[in-house]
Amino acid sequence: MSRPPLRTVDLPLDRVEGEVAAALFFSDQRPPQGSAAILDWRLNGKLSELMAAGKATGKPGEQIVLGGNHKVAAPWALFVGCGPFRELSAQALQTQLRALLQSCARAGYQRVALGLPVFPGIDPEQMVGVVARAIRESQVEEVECLLSLEGKVTGRSSSAA
């Protein structure tokens, strides 16, 4: 039996055992917030250092890969820029997620831990749908996505797609 392409998990992103932990960061959030902040903290502020030096901006499509450490369950961390947080639509999010998943597949990752914020106006069930559509559209069937939604603790894992 094959793995479901999408599972929600009841863990913070830094504790999800993927081959890469992926988080979004935004051009209008200094310091990083949510899952990006958790990974940044666990990685001793590497993303914050890059942002302070002007080497990371959070612009749409920007991708930064950093080696993990014993404080993060995944051996790699991927930060994906999405522009201004307040301006990100569900469609733009889906486009960014599709690109993220395609990048992960090209890099050979088969198990992606993905931490997403709960966006204003997008409830958690809708967010799972956005991710599921991004997976289908990315055509990366070999990639399993373990989704950690910030602020959504269910006490169980579920499958979707």
N, C-alpha and C positions, 0 to 999 in steps of 0.2 A: 504494500500500500504506500502511495506517495504522500509526501508531506503536504499539508495545506499551504498555499502561497502566502497566507496572512493569518497570524494569530495575535490576539491581544494578550498582553501579559500584565500581571499585577506586581510589577517591580519598577523601581526607578531605573532609568537608562543605564547608569553605571554598573548595575547588578545583572543586566540581561546578558546572557552568554551567547553572543553572536561572534562572527569573525571580524566584524566592524561595528562600532557604535556610531550611529549617525544622528546629528542634531542640527536644527536650523538656527541661524543667527541672523540678526536684522541690523540694518544700517542705522536705525534710530534707537537702538537699545545699547547703551553704554553704562555699566558693564553688561556683558551678555546675561540673559535671563533664562529661566526654565531649564530644560535639559542641557542646553549649551552651557549654562552656568555650572551645572553639576559636573559635566565633563571637564570644563575649564578648571574648576576647583580641584578635581581629582588629578588633573594633569599639571598641577602646580602653576596655574595661570598662564599657560602657553598661549592660548587664544587671546587673552587680555593683553599680553605682551605684544603680540602681532598687531592687535588693534591700536595700541598706544603708539607703536612705531609707524603706523600708517600702512602696514603690509597686509592687513585684513580690514575690509570695509563693510562687509555684509551686503554688497551689491548682488543683484540677482545673478545666479549662475556661478558665483565664486565658490570654489571648493578647496578646502584645506584638509590635508590628511596628516595626522600626527601619530607617532607610535604610542601605544598605551603603556601602562605600568601596572604594578600589582594592585593599584587602587581601583582599576577598571576591569570588569570581567572580560571585555573584548580586547584583543591585542592591538587593535587599531581604532582611531577615532576619526570620524569624518565630519567636518563642519561645513554646512552649505548655506551660502548667503541667499537671502530672499528679498532684499530691499527693505523698505519701511514696513514695520509690523502692521501699523494701522491701515495700510493701503493694500494688504495682501488679500486677494479674493480667493474663493474656493477653487476657481479655475486656474489662477496663477499658481496656487499651492500645488494643485494636481500636476501642472507642467513642471514645477521644480522637483517634485517627488519622482516623476517619470525620469527626468534627467539623472537624479540621484541614483535610482535603481539601475539605470543603464550603465552609469559609471561603475557601480559596484560589480555588475556582471562582467564588464570589460576587465576589471581588476582581478576577477576570479573569485570574488566573495560569493558564497552560496547561502550564507545565513547573516542577514542584516538586522541588527537591533536598531530600531528607529524610535526616537523620542520626539513627540510632537506636543506643542501647547494646545490647550483648548482655546480656539479663537472666538472672539465675540461674534455671536450670530451663527456659529456652527456648533451644533450639539455633538456630543461624543459619537453617537450612532452615525451622524452625517460624516464625521471625520473618518470613521472606519470605511464608509462608502467611498470617500475621496481617495483614500489609500488603495482600496481594492480596485478602483477604476485606473489609478496610476499604474498599478501592477499589470493589469490587463493590457493597457495601452503601451506599456514599455516592452511587452513581449519578452520578458525575462523569466520564463517559467521555471528555470533552474534556481532562482533566488527565492528563499523563504524569508519573509519579513516578520519580525517579532516586534509588535507595536506597543510601546509604552506611552499612554496618554497621561500628561501631567494633570494632577488633580482628580484623576479618575481611578479610584481604587475599588475593585469589584470583588476581590478575594478569589477569583478564578480566572482561567484562561478560556478563550473562546476562539473559534475559527470563523473566518469570513472569506469571501471572494466571489 
